[in-house]
Amino acid sequence: MKPLGNQKPFETGTPAGAGRGLSLRMGTIGMSIMLIVFLVAVVFAANQNDVVGWLVAIISLGWLLVFSFVVFSLRTAARNAAARINEAQQQFNRANGIQDPTGTGVVDEATLARDLKLDHSFKIVQVQVRVIRDHLAAGKSSDEETVGRALETIEITSHNARSMMKKNDDGPVEGTVVD
């Protein structure tokens, strides 16, 4: 499909999870550092066997737990926010009849009704063209009034069809050409 006019195709900006790798690595690196600090504090406390060493180990364990809570809460919040944004984008696309990134078009009732009206208009034009051809094939014995009515019907029908396809500003026609 090719977009026509000033329509912008569906774009999400960055692909889903594009910045996720960096945040996952930072969380993993930070968690590793905090775990190493805790293990070093426990080893020194066990070797020294004094109260200060054990206090340092307990404090580092507390910081490790706080850091873990923050990292996992932020990851969960980020996933929930991404899911809500995707859901809102899909609702917006469905409401406006915009094509989603998977390539399946979202069509609403108004679009279906407009397409049926346009199809009917094109059928009327085809019938009137056949009437004109039949009268032209008949030669001089054809009825000029019938040809005139057929041309007038084609003109009115094409005007109505064009008004369904374009905005009221008489600008270029916008839509999607399906190959």
C-alpha atoms as one frame of an Amber mdcrd trajectory, in Angstrom:
protein
   0.000   0.000   0.000   1.134   3.505  -0.815  -0.103   6.531   1.150  -1.467
   9.479  -0.838  -1.464  13.141   0.109  -0.213  14.514   3.407  -0.962  11.423
   5.466   1.901  10.185   7.586   2.295   6.414   7.817   2.077   4.725  11.196
   5.363   5.234  13.010   6.169   4.286  16.559   9.482   6.109  16.612  11.838
   3.554  18.066  11.245  -0.171  17.935   9.826  -1.805  21.022  12.550  -2.476
  23.575  15.205  -0.388  21.802  16.465   1.225  25.029  15.841  -1.873  27.096
  19.274  -3.406  26.562  21.073  -0.475  28.177  18.791  -0.354  31.218  19.009
  -4.120  31.651  22.810  -3.993  31.543  22.978  -1.037  33.950  20.692  -2.810
  36.409  22.711  -6.007  36.116  26.049  -4.186  36.523  24.775  -2.216  39.521
  23.341  -5.359  41.109  26.650  -7.178  40.556  28.630  -4.354  42.186  26.310
  -4.268  45.203  26.539  -8.068  45.549  30.361  -7.940  45.391  30.421  -5.178
  48.032  28.217  -7.293  50.292  30.308 -10.446  49.793  33.567  -8.554  50.459
  32.051  -7.062  53.627  30.970 -10.530  54.807  34.404 -12.025  54.077  36.213
  -9.201  55.935  33.743  -9.430  58.829  34.230 -13.195  59.064  38.040 -12.878
  58.944  38.222 -10.029  61.439  35.360 -11.329  63.589  34.611  -7.905  65.015
  31.373  -5.975  65.449  32.292  -3.151  63.052  32.879  -5.625  60.193  29.486
  -7.229  60.785  27.803  -3.798  60.918  29.375  -2.927  57.567  28.124  -6.267
  56.170  24.585  -5.590  57.455  24.627  -2.062  56.011  25.835  -3.351  52.632
  23.102  -6.020  52.717  20.551  -3.262  53.368  21.842  -1.245  50.420  21.762
  -4.381  48.256  18.118  -4.975  49.200  17.179  -1.322  48.582  18.970  -1.348
  45.223  17.248  -4.621  44.248  13.844  -3.206  45.185  14.436  -0.052  43.153
  15.730  -1.905  40.087  12.902  -4.446  40.017  10.201  -1.807  40.709  11.514
   0.412  37.917  11.598  -2.511  35.488   8.036  -3.453  36.375   6.865   0.158
  36.102   8.601   0.545  32.749   6.957  -2.619  31.398   3.538  -1.486  32.618
   4.019   1.988  31.126   5.105   0.504  27.790   2.065  -1.793  27.767  -0.280
   1.134  28.496   1.305   3.286  25.799   1.001   0.459  23.261  -2.632  -0.109
  24.250  -3.414   3.609  23.942  -1.695   3.741  20.534  -3.707   0.747  19.324
  -6.966   2.297  20.557  -6.088   5.542  18.795  -5.280   3.659  15.594  -8.536
   1.684  15.751 -10.547   4.869  16.390  -8.945   6.673  13.424  -8.716   3.729
  11.022  -4.928   3.892  10.852  -3.052   0.842   9.680  -1.146  -0.935  12.422
   2.536  -1.987  12.072   1.690  -5.639  11.383   0.238  -4.630   8.027  -3.377
  -5.465   8.772  -5.605  -2.477   8.228  -8.049  -1.322  10.830 -11.334  -0.363
   9.152 -14.232   1.343  10.895 -17.923   1.534   9.969 -17.634   4.953   8.306
 -14.857   3.723   6.020 -16.887   0.673   5.002 -19.940   2.829   4.250 -17.856
   5.267   2.191 -16.286   2.388   0.253 -19.729   0.947  -0.527 -20.947   4.356
  -1.747 -17.861   4.764  -3.946 -18.313   1.261  -5.348 -21.924   2.073  -6.184
 -20.850   5.336  -7.857 -18.343   3.508 -10.050 -20.986   0.955 -11.050 -23.330
   3.792 -12.077 -20.563   5.301 -14.222 -19.913   1.917 -15.851 -23.601   1.486
 -16.700 -23.820   4.995 -18.188 -20.676   4.399 -20.271 -22.309   1.248 -21.634
 -25.456   3.264 -22.499 -23.360   5.842 -24.375 -21.425   3.140 -26.255 -24.661
   1.431 -27.263 -26.071   4.702 -28.618 -22.836   5.592 -30.397 -22.793   2.137
 -31.990 -26.344   2.690 -33.243 -25.082   5.644 -35.251 -27.396   8.441 -36.380
 -30.479   6.640 -35.171 -29.394   7.067 -31.533 -31.283   9.269 -29.120 -29.151
  12.342 -28.260 -31.277  13.066 -25.214 -30.377   9.657 -23.706 -26.676  10.278
 -24.322 -26.963  13.718 -22.738 -28.682  12.269 -19.645 -26.000   9.567 -19.398
 -23.221  12.167 -19.563 -25.006  14.292 -16.945 -25.387  11.242 -14.685 -21.672
  10.476 -15.052 -20.807  14.077 -14.205 -23.037  14.162 -11.093 -21.889  10.736
  -9.905 -18.206  11.534 -10.352 -18.651  14.846  -8.510 -20.354  13.044  -5.599
 -17.671  10.354  -5.514 -14.878  12.942  -5.496 -16.548  14.809  -2.629 -16.548
  11.569  -0.613 -12.841  11.034  -1.236 -11.414  14.459  -0.499 -11.626  17.017
   2.283 -13.731  20.167   1.993 -10.689  22.358   1.257 -10.580  21.149  -2.384
  -6.960  20.053  -1.808  -5.444  16.904  -3.238  -7.128  13.576  -2.638  -5.718
  11.637   0.324  -5.977   7.909   0.918  -4.174   4.644   0.455  -3.613   2.892
  -2.871  -3.818  -0.875  -2.489  -1.619  -2.700  -4.992
